[in-house]
Amino acid sequence: MASIVYALSTLTCIACAYLLLRSFKKNGTRLLLWSGICFVGLALNNALATIDVNTPTELMDLATVRVVVSIVSLGILIYGLTWESI
């Protein structure tokens, strides 16, 4: 059940990233770009979570990689929000 939820979360993040980046291409608003890049990273994080849930801990533990990916993704969004507020 958990893998289905993670897979649906991945698909949702991919859809959000696609819509944000498509809007950026049309409008050129840079905040859409930063948000789209963040959602690409969050989709990667959810994909890694799906893989991590479905593999035994003895074979592979992706917890550290997932935390790094999510911190970098949210850092990009915070940077973009800060940059656009100036």
Backbone bond lengths (Angstrom), bond angles and torsions (degrees), N, CA, C in turn:
res aa  C-N    CA-C-N  psi(-1)  N-CA   C-N-CA  omega(-1)  CA-C   N-CA-C  phi
1 M - - - 1.452 - - 1.523 111.08 -
2 A 1.331 116.58 -39.62 1.455 119.65 -178.66 1.528 111.34 -65.49
3 S 1.328 117.04 -35.15 1.460 118.98 -179.64 1.527 111.41 -67.48
4 I 1.327 117.06 -31.81 1.464 120.09 176.85 1.526 110.11 -67.04
5 V 1.304 116.50 -42.71 1.471 120.66 179.31 1.521 110.50 -63.57
6 Y 1.339 117.15 -43.88 1.465 120.02 178.52 1.529 111.23 -65.39
7 A 1.317 117.57 -38.53 1.460 120.53 178.49 1.529 111.10 -65.45
8 L 1.326 116.57 -41.50 1.466 119.54 177.43 1.524 111.64 -67.07
9 S 1.325 117.12 -34.81 1.459 120.68 176.04 1.525 110.73 -65.66
10 T 1.326 116.03 -38.89 1.463 120.17 176.80 1.517 110.95 -62.44
11 L 1.322 116.48 -46.60 1.467 120.19 179.11 1.527 111.97 -63.02
12 T 1.323 116.83 -37.87 1.465 120.45 178.28 1.525 110.93 -65.37
13 C 1.326 117.18 -42.87 1.470 120.21 178.55 1.515 111.66 -65.64
14 I 1.335 116.81 -37.44 1.464 119.92 176.92 1.521 110.31 -64.01
15 A 1.334 117.03 -42.89 1.465 120.60 178.58 1.523 111.00 -63.39
16 C 1.334 117.51 -42.84 1.468 120.73 178.60 1.522 110.89 -64.02
17 A 1.327 116.48 -43.21 1.468 119.96 179.09 1.521 110.52 -62.13
18 Y 1.323 116.86 -43.11 1.460 120.63 178.84 1.525 111.35 -60.95
19 L 1.324 116.51 -46.75 1.466 119.85 -178.51 1.527 111.60 -65.73
20 L 1.328 117.16 -40.43 1.469 120.09 179.14 1.524 111.54 -66.30
21 L 1.327 116.91 -43.84 1.469 119.56 -179.17 1.528 111.60 -70.81
22 R 1.333 117.10 -32.47 1.458 119.87 175.23 1.526 110.97 -66.11
23 S 1.334 116.23 -40.71 1.464 120.19 177.20 1.517 110.96 -66.47
24 F 1.334 117.28 -36.60 1.462 119.78 176.36 1.525 110.59 -62.57
25 K 1.309 116.65 -42.10 1.471 120.17 179.74 1.525 111.31 -63.03
26 K 1.332 116.15 -35.32 1.466 120.33 -178.83 1.532 111.59 -78.67
27 N 1.358 117.26 -45.58 1.463 121.34 -172.67 1.517 113.97 -96.23
28 G 1.321 117.08 -33.07 1.456 120.29 -178.45 1.516 114.70 82.46
29 T 1.328 118.03 11.65 1.453 121.43 177.61 1.524 108.74 -76.38
30 R 1.329 116.13 122.06 1.462 119.66 -172.82 1.527 113.26 -69.33
31 L 1.311 117.82 -24.50 1.462 119.41 177.71 1.528 111.02 -63.97
32 L 1.330 116.78 -32.53 1.458 120.31 174.68 1.524 111.15 -64.94
33 L 1.328 116.68 -35.97 1.459 120.77 177.69 1.518 111.12 -64.06
34 W 1.337 116.95 -48.52 1.460 120.41 -179.78 1.520 111.13 -62.00
35 S 1.323 116.87 -40.52 1.463 120.42 179.24 1.529 110.92 -67.56
36 G 1.315 116.74 -39.73 1.463 120.72 178.10 1.518 112.18 -63.43
37 I 1.333 116.70 -42.66 1.461 120.37 177.87 1.523 110.34 -64.27
38 C 1.316 116.60 -39.92 1.469 120.29 177.24 1.524 110.67 -60.73
39 F 1.316 117.80 -43.69 1.457 120.21 -179.51 1.523 112.29 -69.92
40 V 1.321 118.50 -28.66 1.469 120.18 172.36 1.526 109.32 -62.54
41 G 1.319 116.44 -44.78 1.462 120.32 177.71 1.519 112.41 -64.36
42 L 1.325 116.60 -39.92 1.460 119.61 178.54 1.532 111.37 -67.74
43 A 1.332 117.17 -33.28 1.464 120.14 174.71 1.527 110.12 -65.42
44 L 1.330 116.72 -41.17 1.455 120.67 176.20 1.524 110.57 -62.27
45 N 1.330 116.05 -41.16 1.464 120.77 177.61 1.525 110.96 -61.00
46 N 1.316 117.52 -43.71 1.463 120.60 179.37 1.531 111.83 -68.63
47 A 1.326 116.79 -34.97 1.466 119.36 176.28 1.524 110.44 -65.28
48 L 1.325 115.92 -41.99 1.461 119.22 176.66 1.526 111.33 -64.86
49 A 1.327 117.51 -35.00 1.463 120.73 176.94 1.524 110.75 -65.94
50 T 1.326 117.01 -38.18 1.457 120.71 177.21 1.520 110.59 -62.85
51 I 1.326 116.00 -44.02 1.466 120.13 177.74 1.523 110.33 -65.23
52 D 1.309 116.22 -41.73 1.465 121.18 -177.18 1.533 111.90 -65.06
53 V 1.324 117.43 -37.64 1.466 121.21 179.96 1.530 110.60 -69.46
54 N 1.330 116.46 -34.53 1.462 120.38 -174.76 1.521 114.40 -87.45
55 T 1.330 119.35 -6.05 1.458 121.05 178.67 1.527 109.37 -111.65
56 P 1.302 116.57 145.13 1.467 118.87 177.81 1.526 111.39 -65.54
57 T 1.314 116.27 149.62 1.466 121.87 -178.33 1.523 111.31 -63.45
58 E 1.330 117.22 -29.90 1.458 120.27 -179.43 1.525 111.54 -65.98
59 L 1.321 117.37 -32.07 1.464 120.69 -178.98 1.523 112.47 -80.98
60 M 1.332 116.12 -45.80 1.456 119.21 -173.36 1.524 109.31 -157.15
61 D 1.335 115.26 136.54 1.462 120.96 175.05 1.521 107.60 -126.40
62 L 1.312 116.37 111.55 1.462 121.79 -175.85 1.525 112.84 -101.10
63 A 1.308 117.78 16.76 1.465 120.40 -175.91 1.521 111.39 -62.26
64 T 1.316 117.70 -43.90 1.467 120.54 -178.81 1.522 111.09 -66.38
65 V 1.309 116.87 -42.03 1.470 120.92 179.24 1.516 110.32 -63.65
66 R 1.332 116.41 -41.18 1.470 119.81 179.70 1.520 111.50 -64.22
67 V 1.324 117.33 -40.81 1.466 120.47 179.27 1.524 110.44 -65.00
68 V 1.329 116.99 -41.72 1.468 120.30 179.49 1.523 110.68 -63.99
69 V 1.319 116.93 -44.11 1.473 120.60 179.69 1.522 110.88 -62.45
70 S 1.322 117.48 -43.03 1.468 119.36 -179.32 1.523 111.69 -69.03
71 I 1.330 118.05 -37.67 1.468 120.13 177.79 1.517 110.71 -65.57
72 V 1.322 117.08 -42.68 1.468 120.13 178.75 1.525 110.32 -64.20
73 S 1.326 117.17 -42.94 1.470 120.44 179.89 1.522 111.94 -62.02
74 L 1.312 116.56 -47.24 1.464 119.36 179.51 1.529 111.14 -70.68
75 G 1.321 117.49 -31.24 1.468 120.33 174.44 1.518 111.64 -62.82
76 I 1.335 116.36 -39.59 1.468 120.41 176.78 1.523 110.38 -62.87
77 L 1.320 116.85 -42.36 1.463 119.84 178.87 1.526 111.38 -65.66
78 I 1.313 117.69 -42.50 1.468 120.65 178.65 1.524 110.36 -64.50
79 Y 1.327 117.12 -40.84 1.458 120.52 176.41 1.524 110.61 -60.52
80 G 1.330 116.37 -45.27 1.456 119.78 179.12 1.515 112.85 -63.59
81 L 1.325 117.31 -40.81 1.459 120.39 178.23 1.532 110.49 -64.41
82 T 1.331 115.61 -40.95 1.469 119.37 179.53 1.533 110.30 -67.76
83 W 1.317 116.58 -42.94 1.455 121.29 -177.49 1.530 111.21 -64.64
84 E 1.320 116.96 -39.00 1.462 121.01 -178.11 1.522 112.49 -76.98
85 S 1.326 118.04 -18.62 1.466 119.67 179.98 1.513 112.22 -80.46
86 I 1.319 116.61 -14.99 1.485 119.81 -179.88 1.506 110.62 -77.35
